[in-house]
Amino acid sequence: MAKHLFITGGVVSSLGKGLTSAAVGLLLEQRGFRVSIQKLDPYINVDPGTMSPFQHGEVYVTDDGAETDLDLGHYERFTHARLTKNSNFTTGKIYQSVIEKERRGDYLGRTVQVIPHITDAIKEAVYAGVSDDDVDFAITEIGGTVGDIESLPFLEAIRQFALERPPEDVMFIHVTLLPYLKAAGELKTKPTQQSVGKLREIGIQPHVLVCRTEQPMTGDMARKISLFCNVRPGHVIEERDVDHSIYEVPLMLHDAGLDRMILEHTRTHAREPQLDDWRAMLKRLLAIDSSVEIAVVGKYIELHDAYKSIYESLSHAGITNDVHVRIRKVSAEDLLDEDGVTHLEGVDGLLVPGGFGERGLEGKIAAIRWARETGVPFFGICLGMQCAVIEVARHLAGLEGAHTLEHSAHTPHPVIHLMEDQKDVEDKGGTMRLGAYPCTLEEGTMVAGLYGTLDISERHRHRFEFNNAYLVRLREAGLVASGRNRELDLVEIVELPDHPFFVGVQYHPEFKSSPLSPHPIFEGFVRAAREHAQKSGGGASESATLVPQGSRA
């Protein structure tokens, strides 16, 4: 049976539990083990699918159509773990399953309580997260912070879980904060002591402490934490802020001996981790001395995590193109000003991501028109692709008033309309077209050249689609439907062949990119941006933001 690693967090959120979980998974995989990773979230929403990106960041979609926490993106970018709907459970999902059982009479009239019924359901979720029979290590990240009232059932459940398994089968890794007080000029250990104290009150004794810190942790400080937190000397390690890239974290944890400690505790033997490819990727990244600037035009631009996977995918593509990708974050609404397109001047590429709601839609369309007319490389994702269709319909095909039925019920030219199987859907949660679907590419098109194959599979999250009634008219205007789902006769990709790079996709390619295997469309887009920068003599402005930006708990 799989060994179980539970990763908890204390003091504050956004410490990097998700990144730490992903890094542990990578180290174990590179030692030859098979891993699974899941996250247990304490919020009452059944999933994050109906949550505002301002509240929660992006919604990460798995192949089987689960709408999940964005930390699952870290898991897939670092490891080969197979993620499914069982890789993310929330309080809402747990309680929903228990209440459904109660309504069916499964509890035979007994009083349903947090203990044992809710905690039993959480333990069942932990076992369900082990994706395959040959998994060696199951990593479970507990969302939230120790001391939060909503996290208590999850912590109680994993306490019970450890009692039910042999000691060497379960390990607790606690990520905590060592704040640096500038006025005092020193790191403070008291928050970590308090955090571990809360865990021990619940009945959980962490085996390893991963201390997040801006400044180096001294040996004396580690020994003090070991003494006051009852953690073995040597098992208090630092996870310092990285200098260049979040992809340095696995090497930092390996140098600190975390993977060795895991093997010792679980009484497991393995080879040294094979990290040559990872080190080579980082070496190439650190050697880059040129940059390109990409404008990302969206409605959630103030929150970096709202487009987390997109920013990471651009970074991956930058590595293979030997450029740093810098982001100019542009609010779509700002482009509706009289001098709106000045916000885009000087960029080497334009990316319009997905989103919901009418706010900012016309700004995105204006940005796409600017990119088409100036020859700046353009990449549209989901709603970004639909905006590109509207822009071409209005300004190349002469379809005045062309729009999407999502926001204009009386448009004379609904070039984007509701999918047939969505017309009777009323519930908002988990009802979109979700997950992986096949797509066939047209031979000789740009995207066929980028993918190197005609048959692909990509992940979706949408209700509206390209209206095939306008296919011929838009083709005559120059827009090519270069990828289609044959079964549903659904246009998945559009492109303008006479443009340096003008591609829109209905799916979300950012969910299938990693630093060692960048997504081919992102790779092609950044390559086109690099070529544009070379021709124009451009490059990133000082105000642009370098990606990746770091971790999120």
GIHUQUI-V553507 format. One record per residue. N is the residue number from 1. RES is the residue in three letters. SS is DSSP state (H for helix, E for strand, L for the rest). OMEGA is omega in degrees with one decimal (NA if undefined). D_LAST is the distance of its C-alpha to the last C-alpha in Angstrom with 2 decimals. Layout:
BEGIN
n res ss omega d_last
N RES SS OMEGA D_LAST
N RES SS OMEGA D_LAST
END
This chain:
BEGIN
n res ss omega d_last
1 MET L -177.3 28.09
2 ALA L 168.5 24.52
3 LYS E -175.7 22.83
4 HIS E 175.6 19.67
5 LEU E 178.7 16.57
6 PHE E -177.4 14.24
7 ILE E -178.8 10.85
8 THR E -179.9 10.00
9 GLY E -178.8 8.28
10 GLY L 175.8 10.54
11 VAL L -179.6 11.84
12 VAL L 173.8 9.26
13 SER L 178.7 6.08
14 SER L 178.1 3.87
15 LEU L -177.4 4.90
16 GLY L 176.8 3.82
17 LYS H -178.9 4.56
18 GLY H 178.8 5.11
19 LEU H 177.4 6.96
20 THR H 178.4 8.58
21 SER H -179.6 9.67
22 ALA H -179.5 11.07
23 ALA H 176.0 12.75
24 VAL H 178.1 14.29
25 GLY H 178.6 15.56
26 LEU H -178.3 17.14
27 LEU H 179.9 18.82
28 LEU H 176.4 20.25
29 GLU H -177.6 21.48
30 GLN H 170.5 23.14
31 ARG L 175.5 24.89
32 GLY L -178.2 26.41
33 PHE L 172.3 24.46
34 ARG L -176.4 23.43
35 VAL E 166.0 19.91
36 SER E -178.9 18.28
37 ILE E 175.9 14.60
38 GLN E 175.4 13.51
39 LYS E 174.4 10.93
40 LEU E -175.6 12.36
41 ASP E -174.0 11.38
42 PRO L -178.6 13.35
43 TYR L -170.4 14.57
44 ILE L 173.3 18.25
45 ASN L 178.6 18.32
46 VAL L 171.9 19.53
47 ASP L -176.9 17.22
48 PRO H -172.9 15.53
49 GLY H -179.6 18.72
50 THR H -178.2 20.42
51 MET L 177.7 17.63
52 SER L 174.6 18.00
53 PRO H 176.1 15.80
54 PHE H 179.9 15.88
55 GLN H -164.6 14.25
56 HIS H -172.5 11.67
57 GLY L -176.3 11.84
58 GLU L 171.3 13.67
59 VAL L -178.3 14.88
60 TYR E -174.9 14.82
61 VAL E 178.0 18.19
62 THR L -179.6 19.36
63 ASP L -177.1 22.95
64 ASP L 170.4 24.12
65 GLY L 177.3 23.09
66 ALA L 171.9 20.06
67 GLU E -167.4 17.92
68 THR E 177.9 14.34
69 ASP L -177.3 10.66
70 LEU L 176.6 9.73
71 ASP H 177.1 7.52
72 LEU H 173.8 11.13
73 GLY H 174.5 12.06
74 HIS H -177.2 10.32
75 TYR H -177.0 12.20
76 GLU H 178.5 15.39
77 ARG H -177.7 15.33
78 PHE H -171.8 15.17
79 THR L 173.8 17.29
80 HIS L -179.2 20.24
81 ALA L 178.8 18.95
82 ARG L -177.4 20.62
83 LEU L -177.7 18.29
84 THR L 175.9 20.09
85 LYS H 178.6 20.04
86 ASN H 178.8 19.50
87 SER H 178.7 16.13
88 ASN E 176.1 14.50
89 PHE E 176.9 16.02
90 THR E 172.8 15.64
91 THR H 179.9 17.74
92 GLY H -179.5 20.02
93 LYS H 178.6 20.61
94 ILE H -178.9 21.37
95 TYR H 178.4 23.70
96 GLN H -179.8 25.30
97 SER H 179.6 26.29
98 VAL H -179.6 27.72
99 ILE H 177.0 29.65
100 GLU H 177.2 31.05
101 LYS H -179.9 32.34
102 GLU H -179.4 33.85
103 ARG H 178.3 35.60
104 ARG H -177.7 37.05
105 GLY L -176.5 38.38
106 ASP L -177.5 36.48
107 TYR L 172.3 36.22
108 LEU L 173.9 40.03
109 GLY L -179.8 40.21
110 ARG L 174.1 37.96
111 THR L -178.5 35.86
112 VAL L -173.9 32.27
113 GLN L 177.8 29.83
114 VAL H 173.1 26.22
115 ILE H 16.6 27.56
116 PRO H -165.1 28.57
117 HIS H 178.9 28.12
118 ILE H -179.1 24.52
119 THR H 175.3 23.35
120 ASP H 178.9 25.63
121 ALA H 177.5 24.11
122 ILE H 177.8 20.60
123 LYS H 175.4 22.17
124 GLU H 178.1 23.90
125 ALA H 178.3 20.66
126 VAL H 177.9 19.37
127 TYR H 179.6 22.68
128 ALA H 179.9 22.61
129 GLY L 175.7 19.40
130 VAL L -164.4 21.54
131 SER L -177.0 22.60
132 ASP L -177.8 25.82
133 ASP L -175.7 28.39
134 ASP L 176.9 28.05
135 VAL L 179.8 24.37
136 ASP L -179.1 24.31
137 PHE E 175.4 20.74
138 ALA E -178.1 18.54
139 ILE E 179.6 14.85
140 THR E 175.7 13.18
141 GLU E 176.7 9.57
142 ILE E -178.6 9.98
143 GLY L -179.8 7.87
144 GLY L -174.4 8.42
145 THR L 176.0 9.74
146 VAL L -176.0 12.94
147 GLY L 174.7 15.81
148 ASP L -177.1 14.91
149 ILE H -176.5 18.01
150 GLU H -179.7 16.53
151 SER H -172.2 14.61
152 LEU H -179.7 17.96
153 PRO H 179.6 19.49
154 PHE H 178.8 16.73
155 LEU H 176.3 16.94
156 GLU H -178.9 20.71
157 ALA H -178.5 20.80
158 ILE H 171.2 19.17
159 ARG H 177.6 21.47
160 GLN H -178.9 24.34
161 PHE H -178.9 23.22
162 ALA H 178.7 23.49
163 LEU H -175.4 26.94
164 GLU L -179.1 28.15
165 ARG L 174.9 27.46
166 PRO L -175.4 28.95
167 PRO H -177.5 27.09
168 GLU H -179.1 26.51
169 ASP H -176.0 24.87
170 VAL E 179.5 21.74
171 MET E 179.2 19.37
172 PHE E 177.2 16.62
173 ILE E -175.3 14.01
174 HIS E 177.9 12.28
175 VAL E -174.9 9.58
176 THR E -173.0 10.89
177 LEU E 166.8 11.88
178 LEU L -177.3 15.31
179 PRO L 176.8 16.11
180 TYR E 177.8 18.98
181 LEU E -175.8 21.77
182 LYS L -177.8 23.85
183 ALA L 179.6 26.86
184 ALA L 179.8 27.03
185 GLY L -178.3 26.08
186 GLU E 172.4 24.04
187 LEU E -179.7 20.79
188 LYS L -176.9 20.62
189 THR L -173.8 19.99
190 LYS H 177.9 20.72
191 PRO H 177.1 17.22
192 THR H 178.0 16.33
193 GLN H -179.9 19.68
194 GLN H -178.9 19.14
195 SER H 178.7 15.83
196 VAL H 176.4 17.58
197 GLY H 176.9 20.62
198 LYS H 178.6 18.99
199 LEU H -177.6 18.00
200 ARG H 174.6 21.55
201 GLU H 179.0 23.09
202 ILE H -179.1 21.68
203 GLY L 179.7 23.16
204 ILE L 175.1 20.33
205 GLN L 179.9 20.93
206 PRO L 178.2 18.15
207 HIS L 179.0 19.78
208 VAL E 172.4 17.49
209 LEU E 174.6 15.44
210 VAL E -172.1 12.99
211 CYS E 177.2 13.29
212 ARG E -173.5 11.20
213 THR E 174.0 14.06
214 GLU L -176.0 15.88
215 GLN L 179.6 19.16
216 PRO L 177.4 20.60
217 MET L -178.7 20.75
218 THR L 176.9 24.39
219 GLY H 178.3 26.00
220 ASP H -179.7 27.32
221 MET H 178.5 23.94
222 ALA H 179.2 22.63
223 ARG H 177.9 25.82
224 LYS H 178.7 25.49
225 ILE H 178.1 22.03
226 SER H -177.5 23.51
227 LEU H -173.7 26.48
228 PHE H -178.9 24.92
229 CYS H 176.7 22.11
230 ASN L 177.2 24.48
231 VAL L -174.7 22.57
232 ARG L 174.0 24.89
233 PRO L -177.7 25.66
234 GLY L 179.4 24.06
235 HIS L 170.8 21.01
236 VAL E -174.2 19.22
237 ILE E 179.6 17.65
238 GLU E 171.5 15.95
239 GLU E -173.6 13.11
240 ARG E 174.6 14.37
241 ASP L -177.5 13.42
242 VAL L -175.6 15.11
243 ASP L -169.6 18.27
244 HIS L -171.0 18.51
245 SER L 175.0 16.00
246 ILE H -178.9 12.64
247 TYR H 171.5 15.13
248 GLU H -172.1 16.38
249 VAL H 179.7 13.60
250 PRO H 180.0 15.46
251 LEU H 177.4 18.62
252 MET H -179.3 17.32
253 LEU H 176.1 16.25
254 HIS H 178.8 19.57
255 ASP H 177.8 21.51
256 ALA H 175.6 20.08
257 GLY L -175.5 21.39
258 LEU H -179.5 18.42
259 ASP H 176.3 19.94
260 ARG H 178.6 23.29
261 MET H 178.8 22.15
262 ILE H -179.9 20.91
263 LEU H 179.6 24.34
264 GLU H -178.3 26.20
265 HIS H -176.4 24.70
266 THR H 178.4 25.21
267 ARG L -177.6 28.61
268 THR L 180.0 28.02
269 HIS L -178.7 29.63
270 ALA L 176.5 28.76
271 ARG L 170.9 29.52
272 GLU L -178.7 27.70
273 PRO L 179.3 24.86
274 GLN L -172.0 26.33
275 LEU L -176.2 24.20
276 ASP H -179.4 27.00
277 ASP H -179.9 25.82
278 TRP H 178.8 22.32
279 ARG H 179.7 24.04
280 ALA H 177.3 26.54
281 MET H 179.7 23.99
282 LEU H 178.4 22.41
283 LYS H 178.7 25.97
284 ARG H 178.9 26.93
285 LEU H -175.8 23.98
286 LEU H -179.2 24.88
287 ALA H -176.6 28.54
288 ILE L -179.5 28.18
289 ASP L 176.4 30.23
290 SER L -175.2 30.59
291 SER E 171.0 28.53
292 VAL E -179.3 28.78
293 GLU E 179.7 27.59
294 ILE E 172.6 26.38
295 ALA E 173.2 26.49
296 VAL E -176.3 23.95
297 VAL E -177.3 25.67
298 GLY E 179.4 23.73
299 LYS L 180.0 23.50
300 TYR L -166.7 19.75
301 ILE L -177.6 19.88
302 GLU L -178.0 18.60
303 LEU L -176.2 14.96
304 HIS H -176.0 13.68
305 ASP H 180.0 11.20
306 ALA H 179.3 14.39
307 TYR H -172.5 15.78
308 LYS H -175.7 12.90
309 SER H 177.2 14.87
310 ILE H 179.1 18.04
311 TYR H 178.8 17.04
312 GLU H -179.7 15.91
313 SER H 175.6 19.19
314 LEU H 177.3 21.19
315 SER H 178.9 19.88
316 HIS H -179.8 20.93
317 ALA H 177.5 24.27
318 GLY H -179.6 24.72
319 ILE H -177.6 24.63
320 THR H 177.1 27.43
321 ASN L 177.7 29.35
322 ASP L 174.5 29.05
323 VAL L 167.3 27.75
324 HIS E 176.8 24.74
325 VAL E 176.3 23.69
326 ARG E -173.3 23.34
327 ILE E 167.5 22.42
328 ARG E -177.5 24.61
329 LYS E -175.4 22.83
330 VAL E 175.0 25.71
331 SER E -177.2 25.83
332 ALA H -178.9 28.21
333 GLU H -179.9 30.11
334 ASP H -177.9 31.05
335 LEU H 178.2 33.00
336 LEU H 175.6 35.43
337 ASP L -178.6 36.88
338 GLU L 178.7 40.29
339 ASP L -171.8 38.93
340 GLY H -175.1 35.67
341 VAL H 175.5 35.84
342 THR H 176.4 36.02
343 HIS H -176.2 32.22
344 LEU H -174.6 32.35
345 GLU L 177.1 35.09
346 GLY L 179.8 34.48
347 VAL L -178.6 31.53
348 ASP L 178.8 31.96
349 GLY E 178.9 30.30
350 LEU E 174.9 29.15
351 LEU E 175.7 26.38
352 VAL E -176.1 26.34
353 PRO L 177.8 23.41
354 GLY L 179.4 23.51
355 GLY L -179.1 23.30
356 PHE L 177.6 25.24
357 GLY L -175.1 27.85
358 GLU L -176.1 30.79
359 ARG L 177.2 29.40
360 GLY L -175.5 29.47
361 LEU H -178.3 31.21
362 GLU H 176.1 34.36
363 GLY H 177.6 32.47
364 LYS H 179.6 30.86
365 ILE H 177.9 34.36
366 ALA H 179.0 35.81
367 ALA H -179.8 33.33
368 ILE H 177.4 34.18
369 ARG H 178.6 37.87
370 TRP H -179.2 37.48
371 ALA H 179.9 35.86
372 ARG H -175.4 38.57
373 GLU H -178.7 41.38
374 THR H -178.9 40.26
375 GLY L 176.7 39.32
376 VAL L 179.8 35.71
377 PRO E -178.1 33.57
378 PHE E 176.7 31.85
379 PHE E 178.6 29.19
380 GLY E -177.5 28.54
381 ILE E 176.8 26.02
382 CYS L 176.9 26.76
383 LEU H 176.4 27.91
384 GLY H 175.2 28.43
385 MET H -179.7 30.92
386 GLN H 176.2 32.61
387 CYS H 178.0 33.04
388 ALA H 177.8 34.65
389 VAL H 178.9 37.09
390 ILE H -178.6 37.98
391 GLU H 179.7 38.54
392 VAL H 179.5 40.83
393 ALA H -178.0 42.63
394 ARG H -165.1 43.41
395 HIS H 175.0 44.34
396 LEU L -178.0 45.64
397 ALA L 178.2 46.91
398 GLY L -179.4 48.44
399 LEU L -176.2 46.89
400 GLU L 179.9 46.92
401 GLY L 177.8 44.46
402 ALA E -175.3 42.39
403 HIS E 173.9 39.11
404 THR E 178.3 36.73
405 LEU L 177.5 37.73
406 GLU L -175.0 34.22
407 HIS L -179.4 35.17
408 SER L -175.3 38.93
409 ALA L -174.4 40.88
410 HIS L 178.3 44.21
411 THR L 178.0 43.62
412 PRO L -178.4 46.74
413 HIS E -179.9 44.74
414 PRO E -177.4 41.65
415 VAL E 172.0 40.42
416 ILE E -179.2 37.10
417 HIS E -175.9 37.58
418 LEU E 176.5 36.02
419 MET L -174.4 35.82
420 GLU H -176.5 38.63
421 ASP H 178.4 36.55
422 GLN H -170.5 34.46
423 LYS L -179.6 37.51
424 ASP L -178.3 37.72
425 VAL L 178.6 34.02
426 GLU L 179.3 33.26
427 ASP L -178.3 29.89
428 LYS L -172.8 26.89
429 GLY L 172.9 24.20
430 GLY L -174.3 24.16
431 THR L 178.0 27.59
432 MET L 169.5 27.23
433 ARG E -170.2 28.23
434 LEU E 172.3 25.13
435 GLY E -172.9 24.45
436 ALA E 175.2 26.48
437 TYR E 178.9 30.06
438 PRO E 177.9 32.67
439 CYS E 177.4 34.14
440 THR E -177.3 37.37
441 LEU E 176.6 37.82
442 GLU L -179.6 41.13
443 GLU L 177.6 42.79
444 GLY L 179.7 43.26
445 THR L 179.4 40.44
446 MET H -176.2 37.80
447 VAL H 176.7 34.98
448 ALA H 177.3 37.17
449 GLY H -179.9 37.54
450 LEU H -178.8 33.83
451 TYR H -176.3 32.98
452 GLY L 178.5 36.11
453 THR L 179.6 36.77
454 LEU L -178.2 37.97
455 ASP E -177.2 35.93
456 ILE E 174.4 32.18
457 SER E -178.2 29.51
458 GLU E -175.0 26.61
459 ARG E -174.2 24.15
460 HIS E 172.7 25.09
461 ARG E -176.2 24.03
462 HIS E 175.2 27.03
463 ARG L -174.8 30.15
464 PHE E -173.9 32.50
465 GLU E 173.8 34.28
466 PHE E 179.7 36.91
467 ASN L -175.6 40.32
468 ASN H 177.6 42.64
469 ALA H -179.1 45.66
470 TYR H -175.0 44.93
471 LEU H -177.5 44.36
472 VAL H -178.2 47.85
473 ARG H -179.8 47.96
474 LEU H 175.8 44.66
475 ARG H 177.5 45.73
476 GLU H 178.1 48.94
477 ALA L 176.3 46.90
478 GLY L -177.9 45.17
479 LEU E -177.4 41.89
480 VAL E 171.5 41.54
481 ALA E -169.7 39.72
482 SER E 176.9 38.58
483 GLY E -177.0 36.49
484 ARG E 168.9 37.24
485 ASN E -173.0 36.41
486 ARG L -176.3 39.92
487 GLU L -177.9 39.63
488 LEU L -174.5 38.58
489 ASP L -176.0 40.32
490 LEU E 175.8 37.17
491 VAL E -177.6 36.73
492 GLU E -175.1 33.35
493 ILE E 171.5 33.93
494 VAL E 176.8 36.20
495 GLU E 174.1 37.31
496 LEU E -174.7 40.03
497 PRO L -176.1 41.95
498 ASP L -179.9 43.68
499 HIS L 179.2 40.51
500 PRO L 175.0 38.80
501 PHE L 178.4 35.57
502 PHE E -173.9 35.23
503 VAL E 172.4 33.15
504 GLY E -179.1 31.52
505 VAL E -179.9 29.81
506 GLN L -175.9 29.28
507 TYR L -176.9 26.39
508 HIS L -178.3 22.87
509 PRO H -178.9 23.24
510 GLU H -179.5 19.80
511 PHE H -178.9 18.57
512 LYS H 178.2 20.86
513 SER L 176.6 20.24
514 SER E -176.7 18.96
515 PRO L 178.2 19.71
516 LEU L -179.3 22.62
517 SER E -179.0 23.86
518 PRO L 178.2 23.50
519 HIS L -174.4 24.61
520 PRO H 179.3 28.34
521 ILE H 174.9 28.48
522 PHE H 179.5 25.75
523 GLU H 179.1 27.63
524 GLY H 179.8 30.89
525 PHE H 179.9 29.62
526 VAL H 175.8 28.39
527 ARG H 178.2 31.67
528 ALA H 177.4 33.61
529 ALA H 177.6 31.79
530 ARG H 178.6 32.66
531 GLU H 177.2 36.26
532 HIS H 179.6 36.38
533 ALA H -179.9 35.23
534 GLN H -179.5 37.90
535 LYS H -175.5 40.58
536 SER H -176.6 39.75
537 GLY L -176.5 39.15
538 GLY L -174.6 35.79
539 GLY L -173.4 32.37
540 ALA L 173.7 29.25
541 SER L -177.4 29.84
542 GLU L -177.2 28.37
543 SER L -178.6 26.49
544 ALA L -176.3 24.53
545 THR E 178.0 20.87
546 LEU E 174.2 20.17
547 VAL L 0.7 17.61
548 PRO L -172.9 15.12
549 GLN L -180.0 13.21
550 GLY L -167.0 10.34
551 SER L 172.8 6.71
552 ARG L -178.7 3.81
553 ALA L NA 0.00
END
